[in-house]
């Protein structure tokens, strides 16, 4: 019997907690508002779908070889998150007038360098999907469910950023410092 409650709880803890996607969604909502910020999240959804399907197709191989790739993924992820933190600390005078060109593509491509996406997808697929499902439609459907959940949590973070926009704009330096610290925390958690 499929552990439905455990599956959704694990997905919530893995996908809704702060990470590169959720923090970028929050920041994007703060800077652009909900409607203009959604393009990034739609790109993330497409990228997440591709990545989770790839993780499904290659999960056995990746799971067997994960110890070989884990240090590289940790290093790349740590460097990327520290770079994003540096960008947050050095951002000044954001006026919300950024037209958002390339947001969809940025959201899509970011999924391929975000180690949290790979690690979450592989762990969810290997712990919850593969032991309980074997048909191709069921595997694909469950994998898409993971991507959709991640998208919905990102949209929630986007909405929070948009709702808190006026407050965060008044306290931009402090907000940028908090975002940078959260990114450094994420980098530290991955590097451990």
C-alpha positions in Angstrom: 0.0 0.0 0.0 1.3 3.4 -1.0 2.2 5.6 2.0 0.3 8.7 0.8 0.7 10.8 4.0 4.4 10.1 4.3 4.9 10.8 0.6 3.2 14.2 0.8 4.9 15.1 4.0 8.3 14.2 2.7 7.6 16.2 -0.5 6.5 19.2 1.6 9.6 19.1 3.8 11.9 18.6 0.8 10.3 20.9 -1.7 8.7 23.8 0.3 11.7 24.5 2.6 14.1 27.3 1.6 16.3 26.4 -1.3 17.4 28.1 -4.5 14.0 27.8 -6.1 11.9 29.0 -3.2 14.2 31.9 -2.4 14.4 33.0 -6.0 10.6 32.8 -6.2 10.3 35.0 -3.0 12.8 37.5 -4.3 11.2 37.6 -7.8 7.8 38.2 -6.2 9.2 41.0 -4.1 10.8 42.7 -7.1 8.2 42.1 -9.8 4.9 41.2 -8.2 3.0 38.0 -8.7 1.9 38.4 -12.3 5.2 39.4 -13.8 7.1 37.0 -11.5 5.2 33.9 -12.5 7.3 33.5 -15.7 10.3 32.3 -13.6 8.1 29.7 -11.9 6.7 28.5 -15.2 10.3 28.0 -16.4 11.0 26.2 -13.1 8.0 23.9 -13.7 9.3 22.9 -17.1 12.8 22.4 -15.9 11.6 20.4 -12.8 9.5 18.2 -15.1 12.4 17.4 -17.3 14.8 16.8 -14.4 12.4 14.6 -12.4 11.7 12.5 -15.5 15.4 12.2 -16.2 15.9 11.2 -12.5 13.2 8.6 -12.9 14.7 7.2 -16.0 18.2 7.0 -14.5 17.5 6.7 -10.8 18.8 3.2 -10.4 22.1 4.2 -12.1 22.3 7.5 -10.2 21.5 5.9 -6.9 24.2 3.3 -7.4 26.8 5.9 -8.4 25.6 8.7 -6.2 28.7 8.5 -4.0 30.9 9.3 -7.0 28.8 12.3 -8.0 27.8 13.6 -4.6 31.1 15.6 -3.9 30.9 17.2 -7.3 27.2 18.1 -6.9 27.9 19.4 -3.4 30.7 21.6 -4.6 28.8 23.0 -7.6 25.7 23.6 -5.4 27.7 25.3 -2.7 29.5 27.6 -5.1 26.2 28.5 -6.9 24.4 29.3 -3.7 27.3 31.4 -2.4 27.4 33.3 -5.7 23.6 34.0 -5.3 24.2 35.2 -1.7 26.9 37.5 -3.0 24.5 38.9 -5.6 21.9 39.5 -2.9 24.3 41.4 -0.7 25.4 43.6 -3.6 22.0 44.4 -5.0 20.9 48.0 -4.4 18.1 50.2 -5.7 15.8 47.6 -7.2 12.8 49.5 -8.4 10.6 46.7 -9.7 10.8 47.9 -13.3 12.8 45.0 -14.5 10.8 43.6 -17.6 11.8 40.1 -16.7 13.2 39.1 -20.0 14.7 35.6 -19.8 13.0 34.7 -16.6 11.3 31.6 -18.1 14.7 30.4 -19.6 16.5 31.3 -16.3 13.9 29.3 -14.3 14.2 26.3 -16.7 18.0 26.2 -16.9 18.5 26.7 -13.2 17.0 23.3 -12.5 19.9 21.6 -14.3 22.5 23.1 -11.9 20.4 23.1 -8.7 21.7 20.1 -6.7 18.7 20.2 -4.4 16.4 19.3 -7.3 18.4 16.3 -8.2 18.9 15.1 -4.7 15.2 15.6 -3.8 14.0 13.9 -7.0 16.3 10.9 -6.6 15.4 10.4 -3.0 11.6 10.8 -3.5 11.6 8.6 -6.5 13.8 5.8 -5.0 12.1 5.9 -1.6 8.4 6.3 -2.6 7.8 5.9 -6.3 9.9 2.9 -7.5 9.0 0.6 -4.6 5.2 1.0 -5.2 4.7 1.6 -8.9 6.0 -0.2 -12.0 3.9 0.8 -15.0 5.2 3.6 -17.2 2.1 5.8 -16.9 2.0 5.5 -13.1 5.8 6.2 -12.8 5.5 9.2 -15.1 2.3 10.5 -13.3 3.9 10.3 -9.9 7.0 11.9 -11.2 5.0 14.8 -12.6 3.2 15.1 -9.3 6.6 15.8 -7.7 7.2 18.6 -10.2 3.8 20.1 -9.8 4.1 20.1 -6.0 7.5 21.9 -6.3 5.9 24.4 -8.7 3.0 25.1 -6.3 5.3 25.6 -3.3 7.4 28.0 -5.5 4.2 29.9 -6.4 3.4 30.2 -2.7 6.8 31.7 -2.1 6.3 34.0 -5.1 3.0 35.2 -3.6 4.6 35.8 -0.2 7.3 37.9 -1.9 4.6 39.9 -3.8 2.5 40.4 -0.7 5.4 41.6 1.4 6.9 43.7 -1.5 6.2 47.1 0.1 7.6 46.0 3.5 10.7 44.4 1.9 11.3 47.4 -0.4 11.4 49.7 2.6 13.9 47.4 4.3 15.8 46.3 1.2 19.2 46.1 2.7 18.0 44.0 5.6 15.9 41.8 3.3 18.9 41.3 1.1 21.0 40.3 4.0 18.4 37.8 5.3 18.1 36.3 1.8 21.9 36.1 1.5 22.1 34.4 5.0 19.5 31.9 4.0 21.4 31.1 0.8 24.6 30.7 2.8 22.7 28.4 5.2 21.5 26.3 2.2 25.1 26.2 0.9 26.4 25.1 4.3 23.7 22.4 4.5 24.7 21.0 1.1 28.4 21.2 1.8 28.1 19.3 5.1 
